[in-house]
């Protein structure tokens, strides 16, 4: 289905943070709630992230993935236990009935020194062959912009669930957020089990996705009509989706929805999802009756080592307590 707007709406965040009428804020919250209840996906404009920053990080993607394979594999995330750096094609396989994903990626997170290394905690790695102005600076600039945007989205989400915005103080003091710069090859595969990214749900908090304008490929499963909805790649419009942790925290009220990527736009396609999880040591802030005591870190760990592989000798040292 090519036009998803009837199902996955676009909302203007300015109507929440800078309302134009007495009812604008409540109307936006209601739209977001409906989208989260029914689909776990929405699109946003009026987000405050400069379009120049979006363009710069997409240009940085192109620059990085054009490097020779040996330069990229030098930065392999399999060389560290905290998951920073390059991941080549075929490294992920979301389901047994599909072939490994053909995308390649590069992970960036909050930079911490070696004496603070832990599960998902540690230093970033950077390509030596690229000037800071070509890669590191635009990536970190974009990281800071999305860190701020993610908090705005979370505020609207918790308010849509009936909470006060101040509840954010329970899980947004030392936020774990990760960028994954992605390159998808053109979808010329003849095997129907082959995808740029096979169908999956995201495992953590919220995902803030920047798509390469004009390079469509993201499809969301719409269970009611049993169809895949194509989410067009439009400049200055972000896609937001909820991960498994949000579905769990809300007792299944808000949805974590299956999606996939098929790059049929012609040529390579770039995208930058940001996985905004919150404080790694936080427990469920949305349900006071949740007595599991499971932290964000523990939830991600279980999902992480089921769906992703790391060297065997790093798994034990990385496990959260």
KENU-551379 format. One record per residue (C-alpha): x, y, z; residue in one letter. Coordinates in steps of 0.5 Angstrom, whole numbers, padded with zeros to 4 digits, always signed. Layout:
BEGIN
XYZa...
***
This chain:
BEGIN
+0000+0000+0000x+0003+0006-0002x+0000+0012+0002x+0000+0010+0009x-0002+0017+0012x-0009+0014+0014x-0006+0009+0018x+0001+0012+0020x+0000+0020+0021x+0005+0025+0021x+0004+0030+0027x+0007+0037+0028x+0011+0037+0034x+0010+0045+0035x+0003+0044+0036x+0005+0041+0043x+0011+0045+0045x+0009+0051+0041x+0001+0050+0041x-0003+0055+0036x-0009+0054+0039x-0012+0052+0046x-0013+0045+0044x-0007+0044+0039x-0003+0041+0044x-0009+0036+0047x-0010+0034+0039x-0003+0032+0038x-0003+0028+0044x-0009+0024+0042x-0006+0023+0035x+0000+0020+0038x-0004+0016+0042x-0008+0013+0037x-0002+0012+0033x+0002+0008+0038x-0004+0004+0040x-0006+0002+0033x+0001+0002+0030x+0007+0003+0034x+0009+0008+0028x+0008+0015+0027x+0012+0021+0023x+0014+0028+0025x+0015+0034+0023x+0017+0041+0027x+0022+0037+0030x+0027+0042+0031x+0033+0038+0028x+0036+0043+0022x+0036+0040+0015x+0043+0042+0014x+0045+0037+0020x+0041+0032+0017x+0044+0033+0010x+0051+0033+0013x+0050+0026+0017x+0047+0023+0010x+0053+0025+0007x+0058+0023+0012x+0054+0016+0011x+0056+0016+0004x+0063+0018+0005x+0064+0013+0010x+0061+0007+0006x+0065+0009+0000x+0072+0007+0004x+0075+0001+0002x+0073-0006+0005x+0080-0006+0009x+0079+0001+0012x+0072-0001+0014x+0073-0008+0017x+0079-0005+0021x+0074-0002+0025x+0070-0008+0026x+0065-0008+0032x+0067-0015+0033x+0074-0012+0036x+0070-0010+0042x+0065-0012+0047x+0061-0005+0047x+0059-0005+0040x+0062+0001+0037x+0064+0001+0029x+0063-0003+0023x+0058-0009+0021x+0059-0012+0015x+0053-0015+0010x+0051-0021+0012x+0052-0020+0020x+0045-0020+0022x+0039-0025+0021x+0033-0023+0024x+0029-0030+0023x+0031-0037+0021x+0026-0037+0015x+0030-0031+0011x+0037-0030+0009x+0042-0025+0013x+0041-0018+0012x+0045-0015+0006x+0046-0008+0009x+0052-0005+0012x+0052-0001+0018x+0057+0003+0023x+0055+0004+0031x+0056+0011+0035x+0054+0012+0042x+0056+0016+0048x+0063+0016+0048x+0066+0014+0055x+0074+0012+0057x+0076+0005+0057x+0076+0005+0065x+0068+0006+0064x+0067+0000+0059x+0061-0004+0060x+0055-0007+0057x+0054-0002+0051x+0059+0003+0055x+0065+0005+0052x+0069+0009+0047x+0067+0010+0040x+0072+0009+0034x+0073+0013+0028x+0076+0012+0021x+0083+0014+0021x+0082+0016+0013x+0077+0021+0014x+0078+0028+0016x+0074+0030+0022x+0070+0035+0018x+0068+0029+0013x+0065+0024+0018x+0066+0025+0026x+0064+0032+0027x+0057+0031+0023x+0056+0025+0026x+0057+0028+0033x+0053+0034+0031x+0047+0030+0029x+0048+0025+0035x+0047+0031+0040x+0041+0034+0036x+0037+0027+0036x+0039+0026+0043x+0035+0032+0044x+0029+0030+0040x+0028+0024+0043x+0027+0027+0049x+0021+0031+0046x+0018+0025+0043x+0019+0021+0050x+0015+0027+0053x+0009+0027+0048x+0009+0019+0049x+0009+0019+0057x+0003+0025+0057x-0001+0021+0052x-0001+0015+0057x-0003+0019+0062x+0003+0021+0066x+0006+0028+0068x+0012+0030+0064x+0016+0030+0070x+0016+0022+0070x+0022+0023+0065x+0026+0024+0071x+0026+0017+0072x+0030+0015+0066x+0033+0020+0062x+0039+0023+0067x+0044+0019+0063x+0041+0017+0057x+0044+0011+0053x+0042+0013+0045x+0046+0009+0039x+0046+0012+0032x+0047+0006+0027x+0049+0009+0020x+0046+0004+0015x+0048+0003+0007x+0043-0001+0003x+0045-0004-0003x+0040-0004-0009x+0035-0010-0008x+0037-0014-0015x+0036-0020-0011x+0032-0026-0014x+0031-0030-0008x+0025-0028-0004x+0028-0030+0002x+0033-0024+0001x+0032-0017+0004x+0036-0011+0006x+0033-0012+0013x+0029-0017+0014x+0022-0017+0018x+0024-0015+0025x+0021-0011+0031x+0026-0006+0035x+0028-0009+0041x+0029-0003+0046x+0026+0004+0047x+0024+0009+0041x+0027+0009+0034x+0028+0016+0031x+0029+0014+0023x+0032+0019+0018x+0031+0016+0011x+0035+0018+0005x+0030+0023+0001x+0027+0020-0005x+0030+0013-0003x+0024+0009-0001x+0025+0002+0002x+0022+0002+0009x+0015-0002+0010x+0011-0003+0016x+0006-0009+0017x-0001-0007+0018x-0004-0013+0021x-0011-0011+0020x-0011-0011+0013x-0005-0016+0012x-0001-0011+0008x+0006-0008+0008x+0005+0000+0008x+0011+0003+0005x+0013+0009+0009x+0016+0015+0004x+0023+0018+0005x+0021+0025+0005x+0026+0030+0007x+0026+0033+0014x+0021+0028+0016x+0023+0023+0021x+0020+0016+0022x+0018+0014+0030x+0017+0007+0032x+0016+0004+0039x+0021-0002+0041x+0019-0008+0045x+0021-0005+0051x+0016+0000+0050x+0011-0005+0049x+0013-0009+0055x+0013-0003+0059x+0006-0001+0057x+0003-0008+0058x+0002-0009+0051x-0002-0003+0050x+0003+0001+0046x+0005-0003+0040x+0012-0005+0037x+0011-0007+0030x+0014-0011+0025x+0018-0008+0019x+0023-0009+0014x+0027-0005+0008x+0027-0007+0001x+0031-0002-0003x+0028-0002-0010x+0029+0006-0011x+0035+0005-0015x+0042+0005-0013x+0044+0005-0006x+0040+0007+0000x+0042+0011+0006x+0039+0011+0013x+0040+0013+0020x+0036+0010+0026x+0037+0013+0033x+0036+0008+0038x+0034+0012+0044x+0033+0007+0050x+0034+0012+0056x+0038+0010+0063x+0041+0003+0062x+0040+0002+0070x+0033+0005+0070x+0027+0000+0071x+0020+0001+0068x+0018+0008+0070x+0011+0007+0067x+0008+0002+0071x+0009+0002+0079x+0006-0005+0079x+0011-0008+0075x+0015-0012+0080x+0020-0015+0075x+0026-0010+0077x+0029-0011+0070x+0033-0006+0068x+0034-0003+0061x+0040-0006+0061x+0038-0013+0062x+0032-0012+0057x+0037-0010+0052x+0042-0016+0054x+0037-0021+0053x+0035-0019+0046x+0042-0017+0044x+0045-0024+0045x+0039-0027+0042x+0039-0023+0035x+0046-0021+0035x+0053-0024+0035x+0059-0022+0039x+0066-0026+0040x+0064-0031+0045x+0070-0029+0050x+0066-0022+0050x+0059-0024+0052x+0061-0026+0059x+0065-0019+0061x+0059-0015+0058x+0053-0018+0061x+0050-0013+0066x+0049-0015+0073x
***
